[in-house]
Amino acid sequence: MDIKEIFEQSAGKWFSQRTGHHPAFKQAESGQSNITIERLAADALEVVQLCEHYHIDPKLAVCGARITWDGTMEWYEDKGKRNGSTLLIPIPNPDQPNEGRLLRQMGDAQKAPVMGRYMIGNDHALTMITEYETMYSEERLWFASPNFRLRTSILKHSGGFSMACLYSEIRMGVSQPPKKTEDAAAKA
């Protein structure tokens, strides 16, 4: 399974149940989210623009995904809604196609885009690693069946704070085919 197949298999609407643990605070949390993953064609305008932002040839992108979520978390004081979106674009390594760079753009314009990396193991699990100035994030996802996937994530702060989470996600619907730019659609 390659990165494009994983993105295609992830497309759709998911119900996500999250259980997390904050070792520093000795506190657990739980929450639920509705997640929508929209596949984007490699030539979609958003994909091209983010590649150009990183000074990467857009032709190296194999696809993209717009991910939006809306959920609640028990642990936060306000027990309020948590929502957001991100754009992910994998850029495979030509020498090792199961590894590559991962471009990420957060939906919040104040958050800077971040480049991470990904790897696909022999077990077809996708591992995504992103390192910020003071944070390290590692997320692993795999499919137990076509409509049931599992994710784990680890978040480490340079000051020692960390968090570990397990997500179980059930597909609730399928998304539309990848979006193309208007120019690409006219050529088709």
N, C-alpha and C positions, 0 to 999 in steps of 0.2 A: 504494500500500500504506500503510495507517495503522498506528498503534502496536498496536492490538488484533490486527490480522492478523500483525504481526511476532511478538508474544507467542504467538499460536496456532501459528504455523509453527515456533517454537522449542521447543514442548512435546515432551517425550520424553526418551529416554536417549541420551547422546552419549559417544563416545570422543574425547578431546581430546589432541592432540599439541602441546606448547608449545616454542617456541624463544625465548629471551630474551637480551638483552644489557645489561650494566651498564657504560655508558661510563666512569663514574668509577673503576671497578675494573679496567677493560679485561678483563672476564670475561664469558664466555657461559655459558648454562645451558640445559638441556633437561629436559623432564618430560612426564608423561602423567597424565591424570585421567579418571575416569568422572564425568560430570555428569548430573544428573537435573533437568529443568525441569518443574515441575508448574504447569499453568495454574490460576488461581484466578478465580472469578467476581467481579464488582465488588461483590457483596453478601456475599462470604465474611467470616467473623468477623475473620480476620487483617487483611484489607484495611480493613474498617471501623475496627478498633482503631488501626491505624497512621495512617489519615487523621485520626482524632480526636486522636491524639497531636500531630499537626502543626496542629491546629485548622483542618482542611480538611474541608469538607462531603463525606462519603463518597459522595454521589450524583455527585460530579465524577469519581470514579475509573471508568475503563472496564473494568479488569481488574486482575489481579495475577499474580505468578509467585513460586513458592517454588523457589529454586535451591539444590541441594546438590551438593557435590563431594568426591571422595576421590581423592587422587593422590600422586605422588612427584615430588620435584625433585632433580635431580642436584647442583646448585650448593651447597645447604646442607650444612654440616659434618656433620650427623647423617644426611644423605641419607634422612631420614625421611618419613613420611606427612604430607601436608598435607590437611586436610579442614575443612569448614565449611558454612555455609548463609547465605543472605540472602533477604530478601523484597523484591521490587521492585513498585512501584505507579506507573504513569504517570497523570498528571493533565494532559490536553491543554489547550492554550491555546484558548479558544473562538474567538478571532479568527484564529488560525493553527493549525489542527488537526495539522499535521506538526511542531509544537513543543510543549513543555510542561515541567512539573516532573516530577521523578522522585524518589519517596520510597523510601528504602532503610532496611531494618532488618537489621542483622547478627544471626546466630544466637547469638553470644556476648553474654550479657546485659550484660557490662561495656562493650561498645562502644556508643557513643551512635548513635542514628539520624541519618542524614545526608540532606539534600535536595540533589539535583542538578538537572540539566536534560537534556533530550534534543531531538534534531532528526532528522528523516528527510529525506534528500536526494532529489533527482530520480532518483538511481540506486537508490532504495529501501534505501540503507544507513542503519542506525541509529547515531547518534553519541550517546554518553552522557558527560556531563561532571560531575564531582563535585569540589568544592573544599573541603578541610578547612582547619584553621588553618595548617598548615605543608605541606600536600600538595595537588597538582593531579593529577587522574586523568582521562584521556580514553580511552574505549574505542569502537571502531567495529566493527560487525558487519554482514555481508551474506551472502546465500545464493548460492552458485554453482549449486546445484540444491536441490530440496526436502530431500534428505538429506545435504547437504554444505554447511557454512557456514565462513566465515573470520572471524577477529577479529584486530584489532590493539589494543594498549594502550600508552599512554605514561603513566609515573608520574614526576612531578617533585617534589622536595623543596625547600623554601625555602633549604636550605643548599647546593643545587646538585646533590645526588644525583638521578640519574634512571635509568629503566629502560624499555626498549622490548621488546615481545613480539609474536610472531605465533603465532596458534593456528589449526590446521586441525582441524575437528571433523566426525565422521561419525555420523549418527544410527544408533543400535543398536535402538531401539524407540520406540513411541509411548505417551504418557501417557494418563491417564483424562480424561474431560470435566471442565470447570471445576467445582470444589467450590462448593456454595452453603451458606448458613447453614441451619440446621434450619428456621427460620421461613419462609425463602424457599422451601425445598423443599416444605413443607407447603402453601403457597399455590399451588404449581404444579399 
